[in-house]
Amino acid sequence: MRTDTGQVFRLEDYRPSDYLIPSTALSFKLSREKTIVVAELTIERRDGVAGNPPLVLDGDGLTLRRVEIDGKPLDASAYRATPDELAITAPPKADRFRLLIETEIDPSRNQALMGLYRSNGVYCTQCEAEGFRRITYFLDRPDILSVYTVRIEAQRDEAPLLLSNGNPGERGDLADGWHYAVWHDPFPKPSYLFALVAGDLGRVGDSFVTASGRTVELGIYVEHGKERLAAYAMDALKRSMSWDEEVFGREYDLDVFNIVAVSDFNMGAMENKGLNIFNDKYVLADEETATDTDFANIEAIIAHEYFHNWTGNRITCRDWFQLCLKEGLTVFRDHEFSADQRSRAVKRIAEVRTLRAHQFPEDQGPLAHPVRPRRYREINNFYTATVYEKGSEVVRMIRTILGADTFRRGMDLYFERHDGEAATIEDFVKVFEEVSGRDLSQFALWYHQAGTPNVTVSGSHNASAGEFTLEIEQSVPPTPSESRKRLMHIPLAFGLVGPDGKDIDYSEVDGASVEDGVIHLRKRRHVVRFSGVTERPAVSLNRGFSAPITLAIEQSAGDRAFLARHDSDAFSRWQAFNTLLTETLTAAFRSMLGGRKPEFATDLLHLAGTIAADETLEPAYRALALSLPGEADIAREIGTNIDPDAVHAGREALIAAIAGANRELFTELYGNLQASGPFSPDAANAGRRTLRNMLLDYLSVLPEGVTLAAGHFATATNMTDRAAGLTALVHRHRTSPETVEALAAFEARYRSDVLVMDKWFQIQASTPGPDAVEVVRALMDHPSFSIGNPNRVRSLVGTFASANQTGFHRADGAGYRLFVETVLQVEKRNPQVSARLATALRSWRSLEPVRQAKAREALLEIRSAHGLSADLRDIVERTLA
């Protein structure tokens, strides 16, 4: 593990390397403590490079055994080697030469899970972003594209399976029980996409016939005995391959496509060319062990990593500042896939909830950065919601501005022009300018400027003139290192809804660029006048969440309720009701702070019942509408001086009020939604379960709630319902005998399945109340918990810090003390995981003064720890800045 060097990398400092590596031959002799890696690199001097500059290769903790050039050992005076760098001080003057490097690594001691490591008896690699340099010395940067040939040797009884990128080649037996396999990837790729897996795993096989008639062999590798749990993942893979051909015209290009599921993994999955490596939680599923959310996540992540084959692999990013070019674009593609597979409206609402919960706080806090950062100290810390989720929203806005057909032509040109290249954001934007004839330079600020734009709107109606006027103003608040902001191009989709609930056809627009139901905001202030509007409309703005902004509109509660019932845009209909709920919850917070019992409008309580019973709406949509804004969402809306206990109390009071006002209706609906047929993870059945479990959450707060929740848990026939029943018991009736019994029953049933036990940890770690700290401390001693496994840490400590506002932010600081201990303990093993945990305190300045002071003390304690990694120090120092 490297400690912090203090080096800051800047976009403006980018320059091409003096050398290229067009081909790479790797040979691995795998051993638990002493793996030998021989890399034979073809080195080429880049055209135009003057003189004879040194060749400096990246390393990280390597042991060098041998170095040769063109078959001759290199004299010790001709190079300089440290564990983190190999410099050939005077390389040959020839335009091309062969460099052989032999290194020794220890996979068993690699607890950072970067480079080559050993997990549960399986050798595995993770090379993004800079893990390849932990395997061999290399120009470990995305713009060095190389054709790889890989030979793997291992003892057959330890590793009968030998996998790498590309297509399989020669394989056979060696002496003393060893064997080998050769893989060749004909497509040049950067080192971060290299992959190797070796071990003893079970295989689920299938095939896919591409649009051009080629047969691709598919394989998903899992622990023996879990093969049946990979069936849904295989189905999702085949649907992804078909969808990408139909929607983007992208056909798979190799003879095989393999996925390997491992239990120790820092990320969700990795898109290595032809050999995707997955966290096993995003592969393994059946109704007994996985929830509907798990099934949806598997579908989306399988698709995401597959779609990277073109947006990330065939076209990669020039440097890590362009990370959003592959991640934001591919998130957009997987969102579109999921929308087509399930419900477009439900998917869109879920995307926006995620964006607001994770990216908006990032934009509004000390960790704010542009979608394309301009500087970083540790690139691992920029795999953020801004790069992924906001990056996706920027691509979506391009489609909104240009239209679907022109957007597709732009994507086709992008694939045609940049296939096999390492591209930039400028390359991406340029293809859309060319196919559309538009100047997108102002729009490109979405990539270059941090912060969430604020849009304020007021409207007025002149009945006698038949005119409706909107006054719109945009602003972008200052963010760290950016105090002055430039004006954005914001595509604001809209509708004017008449008293009959239908959109009004206006006859004339004056004052702004309005195209196909979209107002294009480019100036600070706009006045937009609509003619032919004889009756005052309700304004529906930012339909479909056409732009990732905060919107403040002068609108009555009556208009919001009207839109919640009638808006033709499904997202805006949900947004109208969600805004009513948010305003109600912020008022409840203020009442709680003032020692008053909050009061709730009867109309709002009844509207919740109306939405729940509206069978013209999908069950999943109704469930999302009934899902109140989370406590962190409410705190973000309030902004400052947050008391998490008051936020929680106000939210619980509204839940109880809605449940009480709709008791009979919710009880009847709950009963009617009980499943009668076999389990299916499809959207329709999942939606019915989601709505039924949402109603359970409401009903569980009532006096009879403990009995209902216990019965729900006891009679559940799938994990979705079983987990919902347990959650209702634990969160609402923590100390009841029924809850104690249910927790014990769940543990007894699943103690041998660590992925299911993660749910047991999550449910308890997210339980609100002052004793949450003690609960989490006790669970850290549970046999199923491991401080060295990222999934276990995220499920328990990560959930506690991110999803338990009252427990984590306990007024006496006990939650922060537990957090500091855990972050520093994890950091010794895995800096990436510790750094991601540390982001939980990014909004510490919004807390009330007592908690704020204790949170700052916690951050200072972490910062003062000796020998911090670059990953963790970077997050903590930016959070404190």
PEQUI-V201223 format. One record per backbone hydrogen bond with DSSP energy under -0.5 kcal/mol. CO is the residue of the C=O (numbers start at 1). NH is the residue of the N-H. E is the energy in kcal/mol with one decimal. If there is no record, write none. Layout:
co=(CO & CO)
nh=(NH & NH)
e=(E & E)
This chain:
co=(2 & 9 & 10 & 11 & 18 & 20 & 22 & 23 & 24 & 24 & 25 & 26 & 27 & 28 & 28 & 29 & 31 & 32 & 35 & 35 & 36 & 37 & 37 & 38 & 38 & 39 & 39 & 40 & 41 & 41 & 42 & 43 & 44 & 46 & 54 & 55 & 55 & 57 & 58 & 62 & 63 & 66 & 67 & 68 & 69 & 72 & 75 & 76 & 78 & 78 & 80 & 82 & 83 & 84 & 85 & 86 & 86 & 87 & 87 & 88 & 88 & 95 & 97 & 98 & 98 & 99 & 100 & 101 & 101 & 102 & 102 & 103 & 104 & 105 & 105 & 106 & 107 & 107 & 109 & 110 & 115 & 115 & 117 & 119 & 122 & 123 & 124 & 126 & 127 & 127 & 131 & 132 & 132 & 133 & 138 & 138 & 139 & 141 & 143 & 146 & 146 & 147 & 148 & 149 & 150 & 151 & 152 & 153 & 154 & 155 & 155 & 160 & 161 & 163 & 167 & 170 & 172 & 174 & 175 & 177 & 178 & 179 & 180 & 181 & 182 & 183 & 184 & 184 & 185 & 186 & 189 & 190 & 191 & 193 & 195 & 196 & 197 & 198 & 199 & 199 & 202 & 203 & 204 & 206 & 208 & 208 & 210 & 214 & 214 & 215 & 216 & 217 & 218 & 219 & 220 & 221 & 222 & 223 & 226 & 227 & 228 & 229 & 230 & 231 & 232 & 233 & 234 & 235 & 236 & 237 & 238 & 239 & 240 & 241 & 242 & 243 & 244 & 244 & 245 & 249 & 255 & 257 & 258 & 259 & 260 & 260 & 262 & 263 & 268 & 270 & 272 & 273 & 274 & 276 & 277 & 278 & 279 & 280 & 280 & 286 & 286 & 287 & 290 & 291 & 292 & 293 & 294 & 295 & 296 & 297 & 298 & 299 & 300 & 301 & 302 & 303 & 304 & 306 & 307 & 307 & 308 & 309 & 310 & 310 & 314 & 314 & 315 & 316 & 318 & 319 & 320 & 322 & 322 & 323 & 323 & 324 & 324 & 326 & 327 & 328 & 329 & 330 & 331 & 332 & 333 & 334 & 335 & 336 & 337 & 338 & 342 & 343 & 344 & 345 & 346 & 347 & 348 & 349 & 350 & 351 & 352 & 353 & 354 & 354 & 355 & 355 & 358 & 359 & 360 & 362 & 365 & 371 & 374 & 376 & 378 & 379 & 380 & 382 & 384 & 385 & 385 & 386 & 388 & 389 & 390 & 391 & 392 & 393 & 394 & 395 & 396 & 397 & 398 & 399 & 403 & 404 & 405 & 406 & 407 & 408 & 409 & 410 & 411 & 412 & 413 & 414 & 415 & 418 & 421 & 421 & 423 & 424 & 425 & 426 & 427 & 428 & 429 & 430 & 431 & 432 & 433 & 438 & 440 & 442 & 443 & 444 & 444 & 445 & 446 & 447 & 451 & 452 & 453 & 454 & 455 & 456 & 457 & 458 & 460 & 461 & 462 & 462 & 466 & 466 & 467 & 468 & 469 & 470 & 470 & 471 & 472 & 473 & 475 & 479 & 482 & 488 & 489 & 490 & 490 & 491 & 492 & 493 & 493 & 495 & 495 & 496 & 496 & 497 & 498 & 502 & 504 & 508 & 510 & 512 & 513 & 515 & 517 & 518 & 518 & 519 & 519 & 520 & 520 & 521 & 524 & 526 & 527 & 528 & 529 & 530 & 531 & 531 & 532 & 538 & 538 & 539 & 540 & 542 & 543 & 547 & 550 & 550 & 551 & 552 & 553 & 556 & 557 & 558 & 559 & 560 & 561 & 562 & 562 & 563 & 568 & 569 & 570 & 571 & 572 & 573 & 574 & 575 & 576 & 577 & 578 & 579 & 580 & 581 & 582 & 583 & 584 & 585 & 586 & 587 & 588 & 589 & 590 & 591 & 592 & 601 & 602 & 603 & 604 & 605 & 606 & 607 & 608 & 609 & 610 & 611 & 613 & 614 & 618 & 619 & 620 & 621 & 622 & 623 & 626 & 630 & 631 & 632 & 633 & 634 & 635 & 638 & 642 & 642 & 643 & 643 & 644 & 645 & 646 & 647 & 648 & 649 & 650 & 651 & 652 & 653 & 654 & 655 & 656 & 657 & 658 & 660 & 662 & 663 & 664 & 665 & 666 & 667 & 668 & 669 & 671 & 682 & 683 & 684 & 685 & 686 & 687 & 688 & 689 & 690 & 691 & 692 & 693 & 694 & 695 & 696 & 698 & 699 & 702 & 704 & 705 & 706 & 707 & 708 & 709 & 710 & 711 & 712 & 713 & 718 & 719 & 720 & 721 & 722 & 723 & 724 & 725 & 726 & 727 & 728 & 729 & 733 & 736 & 737 & 738 & 739 & 740 & 741 & 742 & 743 & 744 & 745 & 746 & 747 & 750 & 752 & 753 & 754 & 755 & 756 & 756 & 757 & 758 & 759 & 760 & 761 & 762 & 764 & 769 & 770 & 771 & 772 & 773 & 774 & 775 & 776 & 778 & 779 & 782 & 786 & 788 & 789 & 790 & 791 & 792 & 793 & 793 & 794 & 796 & 797 & 798 & 799 & 800 & 804 & 805 & 807 & 810 & 813 & 814 & 815 & 816 & 817 & 818 & 819 & 820 & 821 & 822 & 823 & 824 & 826 & 826 & 830 & 831 & 832 & 833 & 834 & 835 & 836 & 837 & 838 & 839 & 841 & 842 & 843 & 844 & 846 & 847 & 848 & 849 & 850 & 851 & 852 & 853 & 854 & 855 & 856 & 857 & 858 & 859 & 860 & 862 & 865 & 868 & 869 & 870 & 871 & 872 & 873 & 874 & 875 & 876 & 877)
nh=(870 & 376 & 13 & 14 & 46 & 44 & 147 & 42 & 26 & 149 & 40 & 151 & 38 & 30 & 153 & 36 & 107 & 108 & 37 & 105 & 29 & 39 & 103 & 27 & 40 & 41 & 101 & 25 & 43 & 99 & 23 & 97 & 20 & 49 & 56 & 57 & 88 & 86 & 138 & 64 & 104 & 102 & 74 & 100 & 72 & 69 & 78 & 79 & 89 & 90 & 87 & 85 & 62 & 59 & 82 & 57 & 88 & 80 & 89 & 55 & 91 & 45 & 43 & 70 & 100 & 41 & 68 & 39 & 103 & 65 & 66 & 37 & 63 & 35 & 107 & 109 & 110 & 118 & 111 & 113 & 117 & 126 & 124 & 122 & 119 & 198 & 117 & 115 & 131 & 132 & 134 & 135 & 136 & 60 & 58 & 140 & 141 & 144 & 145 & 148 & 189 & 24 & 185 & 26 & 183 & 28 & 181 & 30 & 179 & 158 & 159 & 162 & 199 & 197 & 184 & 182 & 180 & 177 & 178 & 156 & 174 & 154 & 172 & 152 & 169 & 150 & 167 & 186 & 148 & 188 & 146 & 193 & 194 & 273 & 165 & 125 & 163 & 123 & 161 & 201 & 222 & 205 & 220 & 218 & 210 & 216 & 213 & 210 & 216 & 217 & 208 & 257 & 206 & 259 & 204 & 261 & 202 & 226 & 229 & 230 & 231 & 285 & 234 & 235 & 236 & 237 & 238 & 239 & 240 & 241 & 242 & 243 & 244 & 245 & 246 & 247 & 248 & 250 & 249 & 251 & 217 & 219 & 276 & 221 & 262 & 278 & 280 & 265 & 279 & 277 & 275 & 166 & 258 & 260 & 270 & 262 & 282 & 283 & 284 & 289 & 290 & 719 & 720 & 295 & 296 & 297 & 298 & 299 & 300 & 301 & 302 & 303 & 304 & 305 & 306 & 307 & 308 & 309 & 310 & 311 & 313 & 314 & 312 & 315 & 316 & 420 & 312 & 423 & 143 & 322 & 323 & 325 & 326 & 326 & 327 & 328 & 329 & 330 & 331 & 332 & 333 & 334 & 335 & 336 & 337 & 338 & 339 & 340 & 341 & 342 & 344 & 347 & 348 & 349 & 350 & 351 & 352 & 353 & 354 & 355 & 356 & 357 & 358 & 359 & 359 & 360 & 362 & 363 & 364 & 365 & 368 & 373 & 11 & 9 & 381 & 382 & 383 & 384 & 388 & 389 & 390 & 391 & 392 & 393 & 394 & 395 & 396 & 397 & 398 & 399 & 400 & 401 & 402 & 403 & 407 & 408 & 409 & 410 & 411 & 412 & 413 & 414 & 415 & 416 & 417 & 418 & 419 & 421 & 316 & 423 & 318 & 428 & 429 & 430 & 431 & 432 & 433 & 434 & 435 & 436 & 437 & 440 & 444 & 445 & 446 & 447 & 448 & 449 & 371 & 372 & 453 & 477 & 550 & 475 & 552 & 473 & 554 & 471 & 469 & 463 & 466 & 467 & 532 & 533 & 462 & 530 & 460 & 472 & 528 & 458 & 526 & 456 & 454 & 482 & 479 & 490 & 491 & 492 & 521 & 493 & 519 & 542 & 543 & 497 & 540 & 498 & 504 & 538 & 501 & 498 & 506 & 531 & 529 & 514 & 520 & 518 & 494 & 515 & 520 & 492 & 521 & 513 & 522 & 490 & 474 & 472 & 529 & 470 & 510 & 468 & 507 & 508 & 534 & 497 & 540 & 541 & 495 & 545 & 546 & 549 & 455 & 552 & 553 & 457 & 555 & 560 & 561 & 562 & 563 & 564 & 565 & 565 & 566 & 567 & 570 & 573 & 574 & 575 & 576 & 577 & 578 & 579 & 580 & 581 & 582 & 583 & 584 & 585 & 586 & 587 & 588 & 589 & 590 & 591 & 592 & 593 & 594 & 596 & 595 & 605 & 606 & 607 & 608 & 609 & 610 & 611 & 612 & 613 & 614 & 614 & 615 & 617 & 622 & 623 & 624 & 625 & 626 & 627 & 628 & 634 & 635 & 636 & 637 & 638 & 639 & 640 & 644 & 848 & 646 & 647 & 648 & 649 & 650 & 651 & 652 & 653 & 654 & 655 & 656 & 657 & 658 & 659 & 660 & 661 & 662 & 663 & 666 & 667 & 668 & 669 & 670 & 671 & 672 & 673 & 674 & 686 & 687 & 688 & 689 & 690 & 691 & 692 & 693 & 694 & 695 & 696 & 697 & 698 & 699 & 700 & 701 & 702 & 705 & 708 & 709 & 710 & 711 & 712 & 713 & 714 & 715 & 716 & 716 & 722 & 723 & 724 & 725 & 726 & 727 & 728 & 729 & 730 & 731 & 732 & 733 & 736 & 740 & 741 & 742 & 743 & 744 & 745 & 746 & 747 & 748 & 749 & 750 & 751 & 753 & 754 & 757 & 758 & 759 & 759 & 760 & 761 & 762 & 763 & 764 & 765 & 766 & 767 & 772 & 773 & 775 & 776 & 777 & 778 & 779 & 780 & 781 & 782 & 785 & 789 & 790 & 793 & 794 & 795 & 796 & 797 & 798 & 799 & 800 & 801 & 802 & 803 & 804 & 808 & 809 & 810 & 813 & 817 & 818 & 819 & 820 & 821 & 822 & 823 & 824 & 825 & 826 & 827 & 828 & 829 & 830 & 834 & 835 & 836 & 837 & 838 & 839 & 839 & 840 & 841 & 842 & 844 & 366 & 846 & 847 & 642 & 641 & 852 & 853 & 854 & 855 & 856 & 857 & 858 & 859 & 860 & 861 & 862 & 863 & 864 & 865 & 868 & 4 & 873 & 874 & 875 & 876 & 877 & 878 & 879 & 880 & 881)
e=(-0.9 & -2.2 & -1.3 & -1.8 & -2.9 & -2.4 & -2.2 & -2.4 & -0.5 & -2.4 & -3.1 & -2.9 & -2.7 & -0.6 & -2.7 & -1.9 & -0.5 & -2.0 & -0.5 & -2.4 & -2.5 & -0.5 & -2.8 & -2.2 & -0.5 & -0.7 & -2.7 & -2.3 & -0.8 & -3.0 & -0.6 & -2.1 & -3.1 & -1.9 & -0.7 & -0.6 & -3.1 & -2.1 & -1.8 & -0.6 & -2.1 & -2.9 & -2.5 & -3.0 & -1.7 & -2.5 & -2.4 & -0.9 & -1.3 & -0.8 & -2.9 & -1.2 & -2.4 & -1.7 & -2.9 & -3.3 & -0.5 & -2.4 & -0.9 & -2.1 & -0.6 & -2.4 & -3.1 & -3.0 & -0.5 & -3.3 & -2.5 & -3.1 & -0.5 & -3.3 & -1.5 & -2.6 & -1.0 & -2.8 & -0.5 & -1.0 & -1.0 & -1.5 & -1.7 & -0.6 & -0.6 & -1.8 & -3.0 & -2.0 & -3.1 & -2.0 & -3.1 & -3.1 & -2.8 & -0.9 & -1.9 & -2.3 & -1.7 & -1.4 & -3.1 & -1.8 & -1.9 & -1.6 & -0.9 & -0.6 & -2.3 & -2.9 & -2.6 & -2.6 & -2.8 & -2.8 & -1.7 & -2.7 & -2.4 & -0.7 & -2.8 & -0.5 & -1.7 & -2.0 & -2.4 & -2.5 & -2.6 & -0.6 & -1.4 & -2.8 & -3.3 & -2.0 & -1.9 & -2.7 & -3.0 & -3.0 & -3.0 & -0.6 & -0.6 & -0.6 & -2.4 & -1.7 & -1.8 & -0.6 & -0.7 & -0.8 & -3.1 & -3.2 & -2.5 & -0.6 & -2.1 & -0.5 & -2.3 & -2.9 & -0.6 & -3.2 & -1.8 & -2.9 & -0.6 & -0.5 & -2.2 & -2.4 & -1.9 & -2.5 & -2.5 & -2.7 & -3.1 & -2.1 & -1.3 & -2.0 & -1.1 & -2.2 & -2.1 & -2.1 & -2.5 & -2.2 & -2.2 & -2.1 & -2.1 & -2.3 & -2.0 & -2.4 & -2.4 & -1.3 & -2.1 & -3.1 & -1.3 & -2.3 & -0.7 & -0.6 & -2.5 & -2.0 & -2.3 & -3.1 & -0.5 & -3.4 & -2.6 & -0.7 & -2.4 & -1.5 & -1.6 & -0.9 & -2.4 & -2.3 & -2.1 & -2.8 & -2.5 & -1.6 & -2.3 & -1.0 & -2.6 & -3.6 & -0.5 & -2.2 & -2.4 & -2.5 & -2.6 & -2.3 & -2.3 & -2.9 & -2.7 & -1.8 & -2.6 & -2.5 & -2.0 & -3.1 & -1.2 & -2.2 & -1.5 & -1.9 & -2.2 & -2.1 & -1.3 & -1.3 & -0.5 & -2.5 & -1.3 & -2.9 & -0.5 & -1.7 & -1.3 & -2.3 & -0.6 & -1.2 & -2.5 & -0.7 & -1.3 & -1.4 & -2.7 & -2.1 & -1.8 & -2.6 & -2.6 & -2.1 & -2.1 & -2.4 & -2.3 & -2.0 & -2.1 & -2.3 & -0.5 & -2.7 & -2.2 & -2.1 & -2.3 & -2.4 & -2.2 & -2.4 & -2.1 & -2.5 & -2.8 & -2.1 & -2.1 & -0.6 & -1.8 & -2.0 & -0.8 & -2.6 & -1.7 & -1.1 & -1.5 & -0.7 & -2.9 & -3.5 & -1.7 & -2.3 & -0.9 & -1.5 & -2.5 & -1.2 & -2.1 & -1.1 & -1.6 & -1.9 & -2.1 & -1.5 & -2.4 & -2.2 & -1.7 & -1.8 & -2.3 & -2.8 & -2.4 & -2.7 & -2.3 & -2.2 & -1.9 & -2.2 & -2.4 & -2.5 & -2.1 & -2.3 & -2.5 & -2.3 & -3.0 & -2.2 & -1.0 & -2.1 & -2.1 & -0.7 & -2.9 & -1.8 & -2.7 & -2.1 & -1.3 & -0.9 & -1.8 & -2.3 & -2.1 & -1.5 & -2.4 & -0.7 & -2.3 & -1.6 & -2.4 & -1.7 & -1.0 & -2.4 & -0.6 & -2.7 & -0.6 & -0.6 & -2.4 & -2.0 & -2.9 & -2.3 & -2.5 & -2.9 & -3.0 & -0.8 & -1.1 & -2.1 & -0.9 & -2.5 & -3.3 & -3.3 & -2.2 & -0.6 & -2.9 & -1.9 & -2.9 & -2.6 & -3.7 & -2.8 & -2.5 & -0.8 & -0.6 & -0.8 & -2.7 & -0.8 & -2.8 & -1.5 & -1.7 & -0.6 & -2.9 & -0.5 & -3.5 & -2.8 & -2.4 & -3.1 & -1.0 & -2.3 & -3.2 & -0.8 & -3.0 & -1.1 & -2.4 & -2.5 & -0.6 & -3.2 & -0.9 & -0.6 & -0.6 & -2.6 & -2.3 & -3.0 & -0.5 & -2.9 & -2.0 & -2.5 & -1.8 & -0.7 & -0.8 & -2.9 & -0.5 & -0.7 & -2.0 & -2.1 & -0.7 & -1.9 & -2.8 & -0.5 & -0.5 & -2.6 & -1.0 & -2.0 & -2.5 & -2.3 & -2.6 & -2.4 & -1.0 & -0.7 & -2.0 & -2.3 & -0.7 & -2.3 & -2.0 & -2.9 & -2.3 & -1.4 & -2.7 & -2.5 & -1.7 & -2.3 & -2.5 & -2.7 & -2.0 & -2.5 & -2.3 & -1.7 & -2.1 & -2.1 & -1.7 & -2.0 & -2.5 & -2.4 & -1.7 & -3.0 & -1.4 & -1.8 & -2.4 & -2.2 & -1.8 & -1.2 & -2.4 & -2.5 & -2.2 & -1.8 & -0.6 & -0.9 & -1.1 & -1.6 & -2.3 & -2.3 & -2.0 & -2.3 & -2.1 & -1.0 & -0.8 & -2.4 & -2.2 & -2.1 & -1.8 & -2.2 & -2.8 & -0.9 & -0.6 & -2.2 & -0.8 & -1.9 & -2.6 & -2.4 & -2.3 & -2.1 & -2.6 & -1.9 & -1.7 & -2.2 & -2.3 & -2.0 & -2.7 & -2.6 & -2.6 & -2.3 & -1.4 & -0.8 & -3.3 & -2.4 & -2.3 & -2.7 & -2.7 & -2.0 & -2.3 & -1.6 & -1.2 & -2.6 & -2.4 & -1.7 & -2.0 & -2.5 & -2.4 & -2.4 & -2.6 & -1.9 & -2.4 & -1.9 & -1.8 & -1.6 & -2.9 & -2.2 & -1.6 & -1.4 & -2.6 & -1.9 & -2.9 & -2.2 & -2.2 & -2.4 & -2.4 & -2.4 & -2.1 & -0.6 & -0.8 & -2.2 & -2.9 & -1.6 & -2.4 & -2.2 & -2.5 & -2.3 & -1.9 & -3.0 & -2.9 & -1.6 & -2.6 & -1.5 & -2.1 & -2.4 & -2.2 & -2.7 & -1.8 & -2.3 & -2.6 & -2.2 & -2.4 & -1.9 & -1.9 & -1.4 & -2.4 & -0.7 & -2.2 & -1.4 & -0.7 & -0.9 & -1.3 & -2.4 & -2.7 & -2.6 & -1.5 & -3.0 & -1.8 & -1.3 & -1.4 & -0.5 & -2.0 & -2.5 & -2.5 & -2.2 & -2.2 & -1.6 & -1.4 & -1.7 & -1.8 & -1.3 & -0.6 & -2.2 & -2.8 & -2.4 & -1.8 & -1.0 & -2.4 & -1.3 & -2.1 & -2.4 & -2.1 & -2.9 & -0.9 & -2.8 & -1.5 & -1.3 & -2.4 & -2.0 & -2.1 & -1.9 & -2.8 & -2.2 & -2.2 & -3.0 & -2.3 & -1.8 & -3.0 & -2.2 & -1.0 & -1.5 & -3.5 & -1.9 & -2.4 & -2.0 & -2.1 & -2.1 & -0.7 & -0.6 & -2.0 & -1.6 & -1.9 & -1.5 & -0.7 & -1.7 & -1.3 & -2.6 & -0.5 & -2.8 & -2.2 & -1.7 & -2.7 & -2.1 & -2.1 & -1.8 & -2.1 & -2.6 & -2.2 & -1.9 & -2.5 & -1.8 & -1.5 & -0.7 & -1.9 & -2.3 & -2.0 & -1.4 & -2.5 & -2.8 & -1.9 & -2.2 & -2.0 & -1.3)
